[in-house]
Amino acid sequence: MSNGFSKHLGRFLVAFAAVLVVCDTGSLAADPSAESKLGRVKIASHRFGMTVVAANGDLLRGTSLMIFSYGKSIGKSDHIYDDAYWQLLADSGVNAVRLACFDAWQQAHGAPGSSKPYPFTDFNDPQQTAEILKDYDQVVDAAGRHGMYVMVNYHNTGGYRDPDLASKADSSSQFGYLDTTDSIKRFWQIVAPRYKDRQHVFYELMNEPVQWFPENYTDQVLDDIQTLHDQVRSAAPKTHLVLVSAPNHLTWNPQRGSLVGVARKLKLRGIEFDNASIGVHTYNTKHPQPNQAGPVLKTMKEFPVINTEANLPRESNDTPSDGDGSGFDRDRLISQSMERLKISWFHWKTHSPQELQKTWIDVVLKDAKAKGYFWAK
């Protein structure tokens, strides 16, 4: 064992001991047979509408992992190979992880004014692909051993098409986009069949593909979602698919579009929602209205809804570009709103053990315990 790995392990064990004190949820030892006991996620109906739940009916309460080749090269994903980290999640009330495959974001971004993208995995290169798949496999395997679901996500923001690397990155580090979708199709060509028989794995096809509201889902975007859905559904017939992954649930102009309107248009294109759902992010970015549940509740009356990226309120978040992730109505945290409305949810800014402590343990869990909505038995 290297000295570096020993230091990582020691730090995680210290964090793990601290969480036992904070959470007092009991220990869930890794069980090689745990994966076979999970079953596939399913759609559940309740008085508010429909959401995606575990096979046993529990809401999914997830954290996030950001996996990409450059992060791997500088040690940012070392913790996924440490069993103490997974034990820390299990003992913190986590039953799912969002595997954000972040090379898509890297490929579409670069230093402002540069025409060179940040380092990324080229999925047409067999060697590069094999290296990053080791990390994906590790997440899938470790989560299964600890009785957790994995939602695999192709992760870019504000776009999904192939980046125009002949252009220069703008002030937000983002390149322009071409009309082609070769990169995202290539990713799912590799990943969709790879985990199709792993019952605890499901797929979120995109992340925030438009800038930034429901009315920005044009017919072309919806056509591309349908095409990608059909590709992945063919490769993974039994796997649950999360579609849309809208950056915001509110709209600036209800006459131009809405969250439920986007879902209805996908249904008209022939997409069936018996094993698919509408992903939404509950940000309230620069919106004149208070954060409110109405658009989500309206959508989930007709379609299964899952919150694939919850976040902290602006006053508790040290990343202003994330927008305001405050709760609905009078709830301070969106996690409380999700529990109250019985919607499965995944929390952002929980990618590392340090972020897990700062966001999930110190804020989310403390709030849940203090207000009586903590879910762990």
N, C-alpha and C positions, 0 to 999 in steps of 0.2 A: 504494500500500500504506500503510495507516494505521500510526501509531507503535505502537498497541496490538498490531496483528497482527505487526508486526516483532519486538516483544518476545517474543510467544508463539513465533514461528518460531525465534528465536534460542535460546530455552530448550530447545525440542525438539531442535534440532540438537546442542546441547551434550550433552543426554541420550543422543541417538542415538550420538554419538561414544563416550560412556562405555560404552554397551552393547556396541559392537563389541569393546572391550577385554575386558569381562567375559565375553561369550558366545563370541566368536570363531567364529561360525556361518557367516560369509560373507554377502555382500549379495544380497538378492533384489529386484531392481528391479521396480517396478510394471509389469505387463504387461497391456495392454488385452485380450489374448486369454486371460488366465489363468482368467477365470471360465468360459469355455467348456470348458476342460480339466478342470475340477474334477469334474463329474458329481454326481449326487445322493448324499447319505449313504445307507448301507445297513446291514443287520443282519449281523453276523458272529458265528460260533460258534467257541469255543475250549475248552480243557479245563476252564475254570472256568464256562463258560456262554455267554451271549449279551450283546452290547453293540452300540452304534451306532458306525459308523466312517465315515471318508471313503471315497470311491469307490475309491481306490487301496489301501484296507485299513488305512491308518494310523489310530491312535487320534486322536480329537479332543482337543486340548489347548488350552483356550480361556481367554480373559480376559473381562471384563464391561464393558459401557458402560451408564450410567444416563442415559437420555434423557427429558426432560420439559420442559414449556413454561416453568416458572419457572426451572429450571436454565439453559435456553437464554437467558432474559432477563438473567441475571446472568453469562453467559459460561462456565458450567460445561461446556458441550459444544463450545466453540470448537475444541478440538483435533481433532474429527472431520473438520474441513475442512482440516487441515494434513497434507500427504502425509508429512512427516517423522515424524509420530506413527505412521502406518500402517507406515512402513518400520521404525520402532522395534519394533513388534509382530512383523513378519515376521522380523527378525533376532534375536528373542528366543525363537524356537521356538514361536510361536503360530500355529496354523492354523485357529482359529475364534474368534468373538466371540459373547457372549451379549448381545443387544440387549434390555436390561431397560426396557420401556416403563413408566416410573415414574409417569405421571399417575394411574394407578389407585390407587397408594398415597397420592398427594397428596389425591385426592378422598375417601378413606376416613379421613383423619387431619386433626387440627387441634390447636391449642393446648389443653392440658388445661382442661376446664371450658367451652370455647367451643363454640358451635353453628355456627361458620363453618369450612369446610375450608380447607386450604392451597390456594394457587392451582393450578389444574389445567386441562388441555385438555378442553373440552366437545366430544365427538366428534359431537354433533348440530349444532354450529356450523360451517358450511363454511369460514369464514375461519380459525378456530382449528385446525381439522383440517388444512387445507392447509399451515399454518405448521409443524406438528410433523411432517407427512409429508415435508417437505423434509429434516429431519434423519434420519428413517428411511431415505429414499432415499439420502442421502449415505453412511450406514453400509453399506447393501447394495452400493452401487456401488463404494465405496473398498475394501471387503473383497474384493469380486470381483476387482478389479484387482490385488490383492496375493495372490491365490490362497488366500483364507480363506473358510470357511463362516460363515454367520450364523444363529444361533438366536434368533428373535423371541419375546419373552416378555411376556405381560400380567402386570404385576408389582404385586401387593399382598402383604401378609403377614397370615396368620391370618384370611383371609376372601376372598370373591370376589363376593358378592352386592352389590346396590346399598346404599350406606351410608345409614343413617337420619339424615339431617341435621336432623331435628326433635329428635334427642337431643343430648347434649353429649359431647364427646370425654372419654374416661376418662383416668386418670393416665398411661397409656402413649400418649396422643394419639389413640387409636382410637375411632371412632364405632361404635355398634351397627349391625346389618344388618337390612334388610328381607327379605322372602321373594322378591323379584324379582331378575332377572339381566339387566336391560336394558342396563347399561353394558358388561359383558363381551361380550354378544352383538353390540352395536353396534360395538365395537372390532374384533371378528373379521369382522364383515360388511364392514368397510372394508379391513382388512389382509389377510385370507385370499386374496381374489382378486388383490390387488395384486402379490404376489410369487409366485404359484402357478407361474409359468413360469421363475422364476429357480432354476436347478438347485442353486445353492450355499446356498439358504435353506431352513430348516425351522422348525417352530413348536413352542413350548412353551406350552400353552394356558393354564396358570395358574401361580401361584407360591405354595406353602405355603397352600393353601386352608383348612386346618383348624388348630386350636390343640390340640395340636402333634404328635400321635403317630398311628401307623397306626390305632389303635383308635378315633380320632375321625372316621374316614371313615364317616359314617352312610349309610344307604340313600339318603337325600335328596341327600347330596353326590355319591354315586356316580351317581345318576340325572341330576344336573345335569352331571356330567362326560360321561356318555354323550350327553346332548342337545347339549352343546357340541361334542363330537367329531363327531357326525353333521353338525352345521352346517358345521364347518370342512372336514371330509372332502368334503362335497358341493361346496364352493367351490374346494377344492384337492385334486383326486383323487390326484395323484402326490407330494404333499409329505409328508415324514415328520412325524408328530405325537408329541410327548412329553406324556404324561399323568401325573397324580397329583402329581408334584413335592413329595413328602412332606418336611415340615420335619425329621423325624428318621427314621432307619431302625430304631432300637430301639423297643421298646414297653414300657410300664409293666406291662401286663397281657396276656400272650399269649393268655389265654382269650377276651379280648374282640376281638382283632384283631391282624393282622400285615401286614407289607409284601406278602408273597406272597399273603396272603388278600385284600387290596384288589385286587391284579391279577387274581386268580381271579374275583372278583365282577364285575369289568368284562368279563372274557371271557364269563361267563355272560350278561351283558347284550347280547352280540352283537358286541362290539368285537374286531376282528381285529388281531393283532400282527405281521402280515407287513410292515407299514410304519408301525408305531407302537411306542412303548417306554414303560417306566416310569421316570419321573424321580425321583431321590432326592437328598436333602441329607444329608450324613454328619455331622451334628452329634450331640453326645452331651450335650444340655442337661439338667443336673441329674439325670442318670440314675444309678442305683446301680451299674450294671455298667460295667466298662471298655469303651471303644469297641472294638467287635469287628465282624468282617466277616460273621458267620454269617447274619443276616437278608438281607443283600445277596446273598451267594452262593446262598442257598436260592432267592431270587427269580429270579436270572439263570439258574438251571438250567431254568426254565420260560418266562421272558419276557426280552426284551431290556431291559437296564438301562443308564442313563446318569446320571452324577452332574452335575447342572446347577448345583450350588453347593457347591464345596469352600471351605474357609476355613482359617485358621491356628489352631494350638493356643492355648488361652486365655492362656498366658504370653507369647505373641508377638503378641497381638491387642490393640489399644488401644480396641476397642469391645466391652466386656463383654456387652452385650445380644445379641451374635452367638452366644453360647454357645461350647462347646469344639469346635473343628474338628480335633482331633488325629487322627493316623493310627491305622490298625487295628493291633491286636496290639502289636508292638514298634516299629512305624514311628513316628517323631516327626511327620512330615507326612503328610496324607492324599494328597498328590500321589504320594508314594512307594508308598502302598498301591494307588492306582489304577493305577499303572504295573505293579506286581507282579501285580495281579489282572486286568490287561488290560481296564480299564473306562475309557471316554472320560469326560473331566471338564472342567468350567469353574470357574475360580477367582473368588471374590468379592473385594471390596476391591482392585480393579484398574481402577477407573473412569476415573481421571485419570492423566496422565503421572507425577505425584508418587506416587500409589498404586501404579502399575505398578512404579516403581523400588523403593519400600519393600517391597512384598509379593512381586511376581513375580521381580524381578531380584535383590534383596538377600537374599531368603529362599528362595524356591522353586527358582530356578535354581542358586544356590550349593549348596543341599543336594543337588540332583540331580547336580551335577558332582562334589561331594565323595564321594558314595556310589556313583557309577557307574551311575546310572539315567537320565542325561540322554539324551533321545530324538533330538535333532537330529543329522542326518548331516553 
